[in-house]
Amino acid sequence: MSRIQIYYFSGTGNTAFIVNKIAEKLRLSGNEVNLSSCEECKSIDHDFDVLGIAFPIHSSYAPKVFSSFLDKLPNKNATPLFGIVTSGYMAGDVLSFEGKRLERKGYIPFLYRNIIVGNNLHLPILCPLKVTKKQEINKRLIKIDNQIEDIVKKIDNRSKDMRGNDLFGRLFGVLQRSIGKVHEELNFKGFSSDEKCTRCKWCIKSCPTNNIIFKDDKIVFENRCIICMRCYNFCPNKAIQMTNKTKNITKYIRYDGPEGLGIRTMFNKNK
């Protein structure tokens, strides 16, 4: 039996869905598993045999809120590391790229895998690709279950399975990160609330970077947005927009992934 610590970030629920499945199956095979969202983690655990990290791809980076969290993890001596990234499409070399900071702390990676769940990003200018509809995600779940079974077996056996660091993966990662850098330098401020906003403040409670505030009786977006898409996709009134185009909710469908309800209810509390 191993003591496995998994830290994760999930914007709209894809990663939360996957890591909960993985943790459940690892427990069934006799492991002690501690699963922690970086948003709710009050203290860093130092007592574990294996470390797992999981996050959605953000232009072949980890989300900034999660990469900052990784820097807080303890130094270790040859502790096995596995990484899972969720995406709508390809992931490139993001796990290899982000994993280097943990290798410098003494972790030894043995498994890096991408699981394609669904695309949650469809915005004017930023991304022309459609969000993945619920029906399509449901079709993918059988394949996802098979991938999870394979991943769990390899974690149990410490079998090496390092994906995404081939020539194509590295080239894709470099291209994605160059695009992501442009967005970062622009200090993305593209979201705003429209007349449908009821001032329920769900977006304020749920923002992982505290980027949304209430000022002068309106919702204000500052300059720390990481484009996790949580507020935009899960606003109860679909009142968060990027230009007037996204008011057309037939064209700009809001994403509803496999763990969307869990993410919604997680933040239904006072902050």
Backbone as CSV, one residue per row, in Angstrom:
resi,resn,N_x,N_y,N_z,CA_x,CA_y,CA_z,C_x,C_y,C_z
1,MET,0.842,-1.200,0.000,0.000,0.000,0.000,0.876,1.248,0.000
2,SER,0.504,2.230,-0.803,1.241,3.491,-0.870,0.367,4.633,-0.380
3,ARG,1.022,5.635,0.169,0.317,6.864,0.539,0.500,7.846,-0.611
4,ILE,-0.584,8.133,-1.286,-0.540,8.948,-2.499,-1.211,10.288,-2.243
5,GLN,-0.498,11.355,-2.527,-1.045,12.709,-2.420,-1.265,13.255,-3.826
6,ILE,-2.503,13.651,-4.132,-2.815,14.244,-5.435,-3.290,15.673,-5.218
7,TYR,-2.595,16.607,-5.846,-3.012,18.009,-5.849,-3.517,18.360,-7.245
8,TYR,-4.590,19.163,-7.300,-5.143,19.488,-8.610,-5.773,20.871,-8.621
9,PHE,-5.968,21.373,-9.826,-6.799,22.553,-10.057,-7.785,22.206,-11.154
10,SER,-9.032,22.662,-10.991,-10.053,22.425,-12.006,-10.870,23.689,-12.192
11,GLY,-10.889,24.214,-13.413,-11.635,25.433,-13.694,-13.120,25.190,-13.832
12,THR,-13.488,24.268,-14.726,-14.910,24.000,-14.971,-15.294,22.541,-14.722
13,GLY,-14.397,21.758,-14.124,-14.793,20.434,-13.665,-14.173,19.247,-14.365
14,ASN,-13.541,19.433,-15.517,-12.957,18.286,-16.217,-11.920,17.569,-15.357
15,THR,-10.982,18.340,-14.813,-9.914,17.736,-14.020,-10.459,17.154,-12.724
16,ALA,-11.403,17.839,-12.088,-12.012,17.316,-10.859,-12.657,15.960,-11.115
17,PHE,-13.345,15.830,-12.221,-13.988,14.568,-12.588,-12.955,13.455,-12.722
18,ILE,-11.881,13.723,-13.453,-10.869,12.703,-13.718,-10.148,12.288,-12.437
19,VAL,-9.694,13.254,-11.633,-8.905,12.881,-10.446,-9.757,12.178,-9.396
20,ASN,-11.037,12.515,-9.310,-11.900,11.783,-8.384,-12.043,10.329,-8.800
21,LYS,-12.150,10.083,-10.105,-12.213,8.710,-10.621,-10.916,7.958,-10.325
22,ILE,-9.782,8.620,-10.586,-8.481,7.986,-10.349,-8.298,7.682,-8.866
23,ALA,-8.628,8.645,-8.010,-8.476,8.446,-6.565,-9.343,7.290,-6.067
24,GLU,-10.568,7.225,-6.572,-11.487,6.154,-6.166,-10.909,4.781,-6.501
25,LYS,-10.368,4.644,-7.713,-9.834,3.344,-8.139,-8.521,3.015,-7.430
26,LEU,-7.710,4.024,-7.146,-6.476,3.778,-6.394,-6.789,3.308,-4.977
27,ARG,-7.839,3.839,-4.378,-8.244,3.391,-3.037,-8.727,1.940,-3.081
28,LEU,-9.453,1.590,-4.141,-9.943,0.217,-4.277,-8.809,-0.786,-4.406
29,SER,-7.673,-0.330,-4.934,-6.527,-1.237,-5.064,-5.629,-1.198,-3.826
30,GLY,-6.112,-0.567,-2.747,-5.430,-0.661,-1.463,-4.565,0.507,-1.066
31,ASN,-4.578,1.574,-1.827,-3.754,2.736,-1.507,-4.497,3.712,-0.601
32,GLU,-3.732,4.454,0.181,-4.283,5.576,0.936,-4.100,6.822,0.079
33,VAL,-5.200,7.450,-0.307,-5.136,8.568,-1.252,-5.720,9.822,-0.619
34,ASN,-4.952,10.888,-0.655,-5.434,12.195,-0.223,-5.546,13.081,-1.458
35,LEU,-6.752,13.552,-1.730,-7.032,14.353,-2.924,-7.338,15.782,-2.498
36,SER,-6.563,16.744,-3.005,-6.697,18.129,-2.543,-6.729,19.101,-3.708
37,SER,-7.767,19.946,-3.741,-7.788,21.065,-4.682,-6.862,22.153,-4.157
38,CYS,-6.059,22.738,-5.027,-5.137,23.790,-4.580,-5.899,25.001,-4.054
39,GLU,-7.157,25.155,-4.457,-7.952,26.294,-3.990,-8.419,26.135,-2.549
40,GLU,-8.531,24.886,-2.097,-9.065,24.640,-0.760,-8.009,24.097,0.191
41,CYS,-6.789,23.962,-0.287,-5.713,23.374,0.508,-5.218,24.377,1.550
42,LYS,-5.387,24.048,2.818,-4.988,24.954,3.903,-3.522,24.763,4.298
43,SER,-2.995,23.545,4.104,-1.600,23.268,4.443,-1.045,22.238,3.467
44,ILE,0.263,22.236,3.309,0.935,21.329,2.381,1.352,20.065,3.117
45,ASP,0.940,18.918,2.595,1.315,17.632,3.187,2.767,17.302,2.820
46,HIS,3.526,16.784,3.775,4.906,16.376,3.518,5.072,14.853,3.584
47,ASP,4.055,14.165,4.075,4.170,12.734,4.353,3.428,11.923,3.290
48,PHE,4.103,11.625,2.200,3.510,10.798,1.150,4.605,10.043,0.412
49,ASP,4.195,8.923,-0.213,5.135,8.082,-0.959,5.164,8.429,-2.442
50,VAL,4.033,8.890,-2.936,3.883,9.214,-4.362,3.131,10.533,-4.470
51,LEU,3.568,11.388,-5.391,2.871,12.656,-5.642,2.200,12.620,-7.007
52,GLY,0.942,13.043,-7.045,0.240,13.223,-8.313,-0.174,14.671,-8.479
53,ILE,-0.064,15.180,-9.694,-0.547,16.530,-9.999,-1.493,16.437,-11.189
54,ALA,-2.491,17.312,-11.211,-3.465,17.280,-12.306,-4.025,18.678,-12.524
55,PHE,-4.190,19.033,-13.793,-4.667,20.384,-14.119,-5.110,20.434,-15.578
56,PRO,-5.898,21.433,-15.950,-6.261,21.631,-17.360,-5.152,22.386,-18.084
57,ILE,-5.022,22.134,-19.367,-4.012,22.833,-20.155,-4.459,24.266,-20.419
58,HIS,-3.561,25.208,-20.202,-3.783,26.621,-20.520,-2.664,27.073,-21.449
59,SER,-2.873,26.926,-22.756,-1.851,27.292,-23.748,-0.524,26.601,-23.459
60,SER,-0.589,25.297,-23.176,0.588,24.479,-22.857,1.344,24.963,-21.624
61,TYR,0.636,25.647,-20.749,1.092,25.946,-19.397,0.113,25.303,-18.416
62,ALA,0.548,25.147,-17.172,-0.420,24.937,-16.097,-1.082,26.273,-15.802
63,PRO,-2.334,26.283,-15.348,-2.939,27.547,-14.915,-2.042,28.228,-13.882
64,LYS,-1.938,29.542,-13.963,-0.997,30.264,-13.101,-1.243,29.992,-11.618
65,VAL,-2.493,29.859,-11.236,-2.807,29.611,-9.832,-2.237,28.266,-9.384
66,PHE,-2.128,27.304,-10.317,-1.597,25.986,-9.965,-0.076,25.951,-10.051
67,SER,0.502,26.606,-11.049,1.967,26.622,-11.143,2.568,27.308,-9.917
68,SER,1.905,28.352,-9.414,2.366,29.009,-8.181,2.270,28.056,-6.994
69,PHE,1.217,27.252,-6.990,1.042,26.274,-5.914,2.148,25.217,-5.949
70,LEU,2.537,24.779,-7.142,3.586,23.762,-7.258,4.887,24.225,-6.614
71,ASP,5.155,25.512,-6.694,6.387,26.045,-6.105,6.414,25.898,-4.589
72,LYS,5.243,25.696,-3.970,5.172,25.567,-2.509,5.388,24.126,-2.036
73,LEU,5.404,23.165,-2.961,5.520,21.764,-2.559,6.904,21.483,-1.988
74,PRO,6.992,20.532,-1.053,8.268,20.289,-0.363,9.298,19.610,-1.261
75,ASN,10.566,19.815,-0.929,11.638,19.065,-1.572,11.545,17.611,-1.131
76,LYS,11.892,16.709,-2.046,11.848,15.282,-1.747,13.081,14.600,-2.334
77,ASN,13.326,13.390,-1.870,14.463,12.620,-2.369,13.956,11.435,-3.183
78,ALA,13.910,11.620,-4.502,13.528,10.547,-5.441,12.102,10.044,-5.228
79,THR,11.187,10.930,-4.879,9.778,10.551,-4.731,9.121,10.430,-6.101
80,PRO,8.439,9.308,-6.380,7.774,9.133,-7.677,6.693,10.195,-7.910
81,LEU,6.591,10.626,-9.156,5.646,11.679,-9.549,4.857,11.237,-10.770
82,PHE,3.536,11.417,-10.728,2.735,11.251,-11.941,1.927,12.516,-12.186
83,GLY,1.649,12.782,-13.459,0.913,13.983,-13.827,-0.182,13.674,-14.825
84,ILE,-1.327,14.312,-14.629,-2.469,14.174,-15.532,-2.874,15.567,-15.986
85,VAL,-3.060,15.734,-17.269,-3.589,16.991,-17.782,-4.876,16.686,-18.537
86,THR,-5.874,17.554,-18.390,-7.113,17.402,-19.154,-7.181,18.499,-20.205
87,SER,-7.814,18.175,-21.316,-7.853,19.128,-22.424,-9.071,18.872,-23.292
88,GLY,-9.276,19.789,-24.232,-10.304,19.591,-25.241,-9.729,18.929,-26.471
89,TYR,-8.429,19.123,-26.652,-7.750,18.577,-27.833,-6.368,18.081,-27.407
90,MET,-5.320,18.556,-28.067,-3.965,18.117,-27.760,-3.418,18.871,-26.551
91,ALA,-2.373,18.301,-25.947,-1.784,18.933,-24.763,-0.319,19.286,-24.949
92,GLY,0.334,18.754,-25.975,1.745,19.060,-26.173,2.602,18.545,-25.027
93,ASP,3.652,19.298,-24.705,4.624,18.864,-23.697,4.401,19.533,-22.349
94,VAL,3.173,19.940,-22.064,2.909,20.763,-20.879,3.339,20.085,-19.579
95,LEU,3.131,18.778,-19.452,3.515,18.101,-18.215,5.025,18.042,-18.056
96,SER,5.717,17.773,-19.145,7.179,17.789,-19.097,7.698,19.177,-18.762
97,PHE,7.079,20.200,-19.365,7.492,21.588,-19.143,7.279,21.993,-17.688
98,GLU,6.081,21.739,-17.158,5.779,22.131,-15.782,6.443,21.207,-14.766
99,GLY,6.657,19.948,-15.164,7.251,18.985,-14.239,8.695,19.271,-13.888
100,LYS,9.360,20.053,-14.717,10.775,20.355,-14.450,10.961,21.035,-13.097
101,ARG,10.011,21.866,-12.706,10.142,22.552,-11.405,10.071,21.552,-10.257
102,LEU,9.337,20.438,-10.458,9.270,19.414,-9.423,10.474,18.486,-9.478
103,GLU,10.994,18.244,-10.673,12.226,17.459,-10.772,13.361,18.146,-10.020
104,ARG,13.399,19.465,-10.102,14.443,20.205,-9.375,14.278,20.083,-7.864
105,LYS,13.069,19.738,-7.422,12.820,19.535,-5.991,13.084,18.096,-5.562
106,GLY,13.458,17.228,-6.508,13.800,15.859,-6.165,12.782,14.804,-6.544
107,TYR,11.706,15.192,-7.233,10.703,14.225,-7.680,11.144,13.569,-8.986
108,ILE,10.771,12.308,-9.154,11.123,11.575,-10.369,9.840,11.177,-11.093
109,PRO,9.553,11.791,-12.232,8.309,11.470,-12.952,8.375,10.096,-13.609
110,PHE,7.261,9.387,-13.555,7.197,8.096,-14.240,5.985,8.001,-15.166
111,LEU,4.995,8.895,-14.995,3.809,8.833,-15.852,3.285,10.240,-16.098
112,TYR,3.153,10.589,-17.380,2.523,11.844,-17.803,1.474,11.504,-18.851
113,ARG,0.213,11.842,-18.585,-0.859,11.494,-19.527,-1.819,12.663,-19.731
114,ASN,-2.317,12.776,-20.966,-3.369,13.734,-21.306,-4.672,12.977,-21.510
115,ILE,-5.743,13.448,-20.888,-7.068,12.875,-21.112,-7.945,13.941,-21.755
116,ILE,-8.427,13.641,-22.945,-9.290,14.578,-23.666,-10.719,14.416,-23.152
117,VAL,-11.211,15.439,-22.471,-12.563,15.406,-21.910,-13.489,16.292,-22.733
118,GLY,-13.186,17.585,-22.794,-14.028,18.503,-23.560,-13.423,19.887,-23.596
119,ASN,-13.746,20.624,-24.641,-13.272,21.997,-24.790,-14.263,22.955,-24.137
120,ASN,-13.776,23.776,-23.194,-14.667,24.710,-22.484,-14.495,26.151,-22.947
121,LEU,-13.725,26.355,-24.016,-13.366,27.718,-24.431,-13.792,27.989,-25.869
122,HIS,-14.796,28.857,-26.024,-15.207,29.339,-27.346,-15.561,30.807,-27.190
123,LEU,-14.657,31.662,-27.643,-14.830,33.104,-27.470,-14.427,33.838,-28.740
124,PRO,-15.046,34.984,-29.010,-14.616,35.793,-30.149,-13.129,36.135,-30.021
125,ILE,-12.432,36.078,-31.125,-11.003,36.413,-31.225,-10.124,35.344,-30.570
126,LEU,-10.384,35.010,-29.299,-9.496,34.101,-28.575,-9.534,32.679,-29.095
127,CYS,-10.714,32.141,-29.339,-10.818,30.732,-29.743,-12.073,30.492,-30.574
128,PRO,-11.897,30.116,-31.856,-13.055,29.862,-32.715,-13.629,28.456,-32.553
129,LEU,-12.931,27.575,-31.842,-13.370,26.191,-31.700,-14.594,26.103,-30.792
130,LYS,-15.555,25.299,-31.188,-16.799,25.170,-30.421,-16.553,24.428,-29.109
131,VAL,-17.353,24.749,-28.091,-17.287,23.957,-26.868,-17.854,22.568,-27.154
132,THR,-17.385,21.602,-26.386,-17.854,20.233,-26.549,-19.208,20.078,-25.866
133,LYS,-20.178,19.572,-26.611,-21.526,19.414,-26.064,-21.600,18.184,-25.156
134,LYS,-22.598,18.206,-24.280,-22.777,17.146,-23.290,-22.876,15.768,-23.952
135,GLN,-23.584,15.696,-25.076,-23.763,14.412,-25.750,-22.426,13.833,-26.205
136,GLU,-21.545,14.695,-26.706,-20.235,14.242,-27.169,-19.378,13.786,-25.996
137,ILE,-19.446,14.526,-24.882,-18.688,14.116,-23.692,-19.154,12.744,-23.222
138,ASN,-20.464,12.524,-23.203,-21.001,11.232,-22.772,-20.484,10.095,-23.642
139,LYS,-20.309,10.352,-24.937,-19.759,9.334,-25.840,-18.303,9.022,-25.503
140,ARG,-17.603,10.010,-24.985,-16.176,9.833,-24.682,-15.936,9.100,-23.365
141,LEU,-16.962,8.987,-22.531,-16.751,8.491,-21.173,-16.260,7.047,-21.124
142,ILE,-16.679,6.209,-22.073,-16.206,4.820,-22.087,-14.707,4.784,-22.344
143,LYS,-14.259,5.557,-23.328,-12.827,5.626,-23.618,-12.068,6.191,-22.423
144,ILE,-12.644,7.212,-21.787,-12.009,7.820,-20.612,-11.878,6.796,-19.486
145,ASP,-12.921,5.994,-19.255,-12.863,4.957,-18.212,-11.729,3.976,-18.482
146,ASN,-11.555,3.595,-19.751,-10.470,2.678,-20.113,-9.103,3.313,-19.866
147,GLN,-8.987,4.599,-20.184,-7.734,5.303,-19.932,-7.427,5.359,-18.440
148,ILE,-8.452,5.624,-17.641,-8.259,5.703,-16.192,-7.824,4.351,-15.629
149,GLU,-8.437,3.268,-16.102,-8.036,1.923,-15.667,-6.556,1.690,-15.953
150,ASP,-6.123,2.070,-17.146,-4.723,1.892,-17.535,-3.801,2.741,-16.662
151,ILE,-4.203,3.982,-16.422,-3.394,4.891,-15.596,-3.250,4.349,-14.178
152,VAL,-4.336,3.871,-13.593,-4.302,3.360,-12.218,-3.376,2.151,-12.110
153,LYS,-3.445,1.241,-13.070,-2.550,0.073,-13.061,-1.093,0.507,-13.107
154,LYS,-0.818,1.500,-13.940,0.570,1.948,-14.078,1.047,2.706,-12.848
155,ILE,0.148,3.430,-12.191,0.527,4.080,-10.931,0.824,3.021,-9.873
156,ASP,-0.028,2.010,-9.777,0.186,0.934,-8.802,1.522,0.232,-9.023
157,ASN,1.872,0.016,-10.289,3.089,-0.730,-10.623,4.302,0.160,-10.870
158,ARG,4.097,1.497,-10.787,5.153,2.473,-11.115,5.693,2.238,-12.530
159,SER,4.807,1.859,-13.433,5.208,1.606,-14.822,5.441,2.923,-15.539
160,LYS,6.513,3.011,-16.282,6.854,4.265,-16.959,5.959,4.467,-18.182
161,ASP,5.375,5.650,-18.281,4.521,6.008,-19.420,4.544,7.529,-19.569
162,MET,5.577,8.020,-20.195,5.807,9.463,-20.323,5.398,9.912,-21.721
163,ARG,4.284,10.628,-21.817,3.767,11.036,-23.121,3.828,12.553,-23.296
164,GLY,3.900,12.968,-24.568,3.832,14.387,-24.896,5.164,15.073,-25.084
165,ASN,6.270,14.354,-24.844,7.577,15.005,-24.934,8.338,14.607,-26.193
166,ASP,7.612,14.105,-27.201,8.256,13.831,-28.483,8.413,15.141,-29.255
167,LEU,8.978,15.063,-30.444,9.249,16.279,-31.219,7.968,17.057,-31.490
168,PHE,6.903,16.350,-31.892,5.643,17.035,-32.189,5.091,17.705,-30.935
169,GLY,5.124,16.990,-29.811,4.616,17.550,-28.566,5.372,18.798,-28.152
170,ARG,6.695,18.768,-28.310,7.501,19.931,-27.929,7.222,21.118,-28.839
171,LEU,7.097,20.853,-30.152,6.804,21.938,-31.096,5.435,22.551,-30.814
172,PHE,4.451,21.691,-30.554,3.107,22.179,-30.241,3.127,23.005,-28.957
173,GLY,3.886,22.535,-27.972,3.977,23.260,-26.713,4.602,24.632,-26.876
174,VAL,5.681,24.709,-27.648,6.346,25.999,-27.882,5.392,26.971,-28.572
175,LEU,4.662,26.480,-29.581,3.705,27.325,-30.298,2.608,27.821,-29.361
176,GLN,2.040,26.905,-28.585,0.964,27.277,-27.659,1.437,28.289,-26.613
177,ARG,2.621,28.072,-26.087,3.118,28.975,-25.042,3.415,30.367,-25.587
178,SER,3.834,30.435,-26.846,4.078,31.756,-27.436,2.769,32.531,-27.572
179,ILE,1.685,31.830,-27.923,0.360,32.467,-27.994,-0.104,32.868,-26.596
180,GLY,0.114,31.974,-25.630,-0.285,32.259,-24.260,0.428,33.461,-23.677
181,LYS,1.684,33.641,-24.043,2.453,34.794,-23.557,1.832,36.107,-24.023
182,VAL,1.350,36.117,-25.267,0.713,37.325,-25.806,-0.515,37.675,-24.974
183,HIS,-1.345,36.656,-24.666,-2.546,36.888,-23.852,-2.171,37.413,-22.469
184,GLU,-1.110,36.831,-21.895,-0.681,37.249,-20.559,-0.226,38.703,-20.559
185,GLU,0.518,39.080,-21.589,1.026,40.451,-21.664,-0.101,41.465,-21.865
186,LEU,-1.211,41.004,-22.437,-2.353,41.900,-22.636,-3.143,42.124,-21.342
187,ASN,-2.777,41.365,-20.272,-3.540,41.449,-19.014,-5.041,41.336,-19.299
188,PHE,-5.440,40.169,-19.766,-6.789,39.935,-20.272,-7.875,40.552,-19.389
189,LYS,-8.657,41.431,-19.964,-9.777,42.072,-19.265,-11.042,41.990,-20.122
190,GLY,-11.193,40.882,-20.828,-12.250,40.810,-21.824,-13.649,40.581,-21.307
191,PHE,-13.813,40.124,-20.060,-15.139,39.795,-19.560,-15.824,40.998,-18.912
192,SER,-17.137,40.994,-19.004,-17.954,42.007,-18.327,-19.323,41.390,-18.066
193,SER,-20.076,41.989,-17.153,-21.434,41.499,-16.891,-22.435,42.381,-17.624
194,ASP,-23.546,41.773,-18.037,-24.547,42.537,-18.784,-25.794,42.786,-17.930
195,GLU,-26.868,43.201,-18.587,-28.089,43.590,-17.874,-28.785,42.413,-17.190
196,LYS,-28.409,41.182,-17.506,-29.026,40.016,-16.858,-28.438,39.747,-15.472
197,CYS,-27.361,40.435,-15.130,-26.689,40.224,-13.842,-27.625,40.590,-12.684
198,THR,-27.759,39.679,-11.710,-28.627,39.904,-10.551,-27.837,40.260,-9.289
199,ARG,-26.533,40.456,-9.427,-25.645,40.754,-8.279,-25.650,39.613,-7.258
200,CYS,-25.781,38.390,-7.722,-25.749,37.251,-6.796,-24.339,37.006,-6.255
201,LYS,-23.348,37.512,-6.971,-21.929,37.464,-6.568,-21.336,36.056,-6.593
202,TRP,-22.002,35.141,-7.305,-21.417,33.803,-7.422,-20.050,33.872,-8.079
203,CYS,-19.912,34.706,-9.081,-18.632,34.817,-9.791,-17.525,35.309,-8.863
204,ILE,-17.865,36.222,-7.954,-16.873,36.746,-7.009,-16.406,35.635,-6.071
205,LYS,-17.360,34.849,-5.570,-17.026,33.760,-4.651,-16.193,32.675,-5.324
206,SER,-16.410,32.462,-6.605,-15.827,31.300,-7.269,-14.538,31.583,-8.028
207,CYS,-14.150,32.837,-8.177,-12.958,33.154,-8.975,-11.691,32.668,-8.266
208,PRO,-10.872,31.857,-8.921,-9.682,31.308,-8.256,-8.580,32.325,-8.000
209,THR,-8.627,33.474,-8.662,-7.586,34.490,-8.461,-8.122,35.760,-7.804
210,ASN,-9.354,35.710,-7.310,-9.984,36.903,-6.704,-9.925,38.101,-7.648
211,ASN,-10.177,37.813,-8.910,-10.091,38.844,-9.944,-11.377,39.655,-10.086
212,ILE,-12.469,39.162,-9.496,-13.775,39.801,-9.681,-14.201,40.450,-8.370
213,ILE,-14.570,41.706,-8.438,-14.973,42.442,-7.239,-16.313,43.136,-7.479
214,PHE,-16.919,43.573,-6.394,-18.178,44.326,-6.473,-17.873,45.769,-6.107
215,LYS,-18.113,46.668,-7.050,-17.761,48.076,-6.840,-18.802,48.965,-7.504
216,ASP,-19.267,49.966,-6.778,-20.258,50.907,-7.311,-21.479,50.179,-7.862
217,ASP,-21.927,49.172,-7.111,-23.129,48.401,-7.446,-23.001,47.644,-8.767
218,LYS,-21.797,47.241,-9.120,-21.638,46.431,-10.328,-20.453,45.479,-10.187
219,ILE,-20.470,44.480,-11.033,-19.393,43.494,-11.074,-18.234,44.067,-11.882
220,VAL,-17.045,44.026,-11.305,-15.860,44.581,-11.969,-14.807,43.485,-12.102
221,PHE,-14.267,43.360,-13.314,-13.204,42.397,-13.590,-11.865,43.135,-13.624
222,GLU,-10.922,42.672,-12.808,-9.614,43.326,-12.750,-8.646,42.648,-13.731
223,ASN,-7.360,42.648,-13.437,-6.382,42.206,-14.440,-5.650,40.916,-14.069
224,ARG,-6.298,40.062,-13.250,-5.652,38.808,-12.851,-6.343,37.586,-13.450
225,CYS,-7.165,37.779,-14.460,-7.911,36.666,-15.068,-6.959,35.655,-15.700
226,ILE,-7.175,34.368,-15.419,-6.382,33.311,-16.050,-7.197,32.562,-17.107
227,ILE,-8.361,33.084,-17.436,-9.252,32.498,-18.454,-9.556,31.034,-18.138
228,CYS,-9.906,30.761,-16.879,-10.288,29.398,-16.502,-11.686,29.066,-16.997
229,MET,-12.469,30.089,-17.333,-13.804,29.971,-17.923,-14.898,29.575,-16.941
230,ARG,-14.588,29.596,-15.664,-15.579,29.200,-14.654,-16.731,30.190,-14.582
231,CYS,-16.418,31.464,-14.429,-17.487,32.462,-14.277,-18.330,32.560,-15.542
232,TYR,-17.671,32.574,-16.684,-18.362,32.718,-17.968,-19.307,31.543,-18.217
233,ASN,-18.830,30.336,-17.997,-19.643,29.160,-18.296,-20.715,28.878,-17.254
234,PHE,-20.463,29.221,-15.991,-21.355,28.794,-14.920,-22.186,29.910,-14.295
235,CYS,-22.082,31.127,-14.788,-22.950,32.189,-14.275,-24.404,31.721,-14.352
236,PRO,-25.156,31.754,-13.244,-26.534,31.240,-13.248,-27.439,31.916,-14.274
237,ASN,-27.115,33.147,-14.645,-27.962,33.888,-15.583,-27.306,34.118,-16.944
238,LYS,-26.155,33.460,-17.138,-25.402,33.642,-18.393,-25.199,35.136,-18.684
239,ALA,-24.840,35.854,-17.639,-24.735,37.316,-17.726,-23.314,37.807,-17.966
240,ILE,-22.351,36.890,-18.009,-20.962,37.298,-18.235,-20.638,37.128,-19.710
241,GLN,-20.133,38.195,-20.301,-19.924,38.225,-21.747,-18.493,38.642,-22.096
242,MET,-18.106,38.269,-23.320,-16.931,38.858,-23.942,-17.412,39.449,-25.260
243,THR,-17.673,40.718,-25.272,-18.323,41.467,-26.354,-19.798,41.069,-26.439
244,ASN,-20.560,41.802,-27.195,-21.990,41.512,-27.353,-22.249,40.208,-28.092
245,LYS,-21.249,39.710,-28.806,-21.443,38.480,-29.578,-21.821,37.304,-28.691
246,THR,-21.240,37.230,-27.510,-21.485,36.061,-26.669,-22.853,36.078,-25.996
247,LYS,-23.618,37.158,-26.189,-25.008,37.145,-25.728,-25.838,36.145,-26.525
248,ASN,-25.355,35.794,-27.689,-26.008,34.770,-28.500,-25.614,33.407,-27.939
249,ILE,-26.401,32.916,-26.979,-26.015,31.694,-26.282,-26.298,30.434,-27.098
250,THR,-26.940,30.587,-28.242,-27.092,29.454,-29.155,-25.783,29.216,-29.894
251,LYS,-25.142,30.290,-30.304,-23.841,30.177,-30.973,-22.721,29.969,-29.960
252,TYR,-22.722,30.791,-28.915,-21.689,30.691,-27.878,-22.259,29.922,-26.686
253,ILE,-22.347,28.617,-26.881,-22.913,27.730,-25.865,-21.998,27.711,-24.639
254,ARG,-22.593,27.751,-23.449,-21.807,27.626,-22.227,-21.500,26.152,-21.972
255,TYR,-20.276,25.913,-21.564,-19.796,24.542,-21.366,-20.394,23.925,-20.105
256,ASP,-20.762,22.651,-20.207,-21.290,21.920,-19.056,-20.648,20.542,-19.047
257,GLY,-19.506,20.445,-18.392,-18.745,19.202,-18.393,-19.250,18.189,-17.386
258,PRO,-18.525,17.071,-17.230,-19.009,15.964,-16.398,-19.065,16.277,-14.905
259,GLU,-18.295,17.276,-14.454,-18.302,17.623,-13.032,-18.729,19.069,-12.824
260,GLY,-19.493,19.595,-13.768,-19.921,20.981,-13.668,-20.713,21.282,-12.415
261,LEU,-21.616,20.372,-12.042,-22.446,20.589,-10.853,-21.582,20.675,-9.600
262,GLY,-20.561,19.810,-9.526,-19.680,19.824,-8.363,-18.939,21.133,-8.213
263,ILE,-18.489,21.699,-9.325,-17.783,22.979,-9.277,-18.750,24.091,-8.889
264,ARG,-19.956,24.041,-9.431,-20.949,25.072,-9.097,-21.242,25.103,-7.598
265,THR,-21.482,23.929,-7.029,-21.896,23.875,-5.630,-20.730,24.106,-4.673
266,MET,-19.508,23.866,-5.126,-18.338,24.045,-4.269,-18.256,25.460,-3.718
267,PHE,-18.697,26.416,-4.528,-18.519,27.812,-4.147,-19.820,28.486,-3.703
268,ASN,-20.855,27.706,-3.462,-22.106,28.278,-2.955,-22.016,28.474,-1.440
269,LYS,-21.129,29.354,-1.058,-20.900,29.632,0.355,-20.364,31.041,0.471
270,ASN,-20.403,31.582,1.628,-19.867,32.928,1.832,-18.351,32.888,1.841
271,LYS,-17.773,33.971,1.349,-16.323,34.061,1.322,-15.878,35.160,2.234
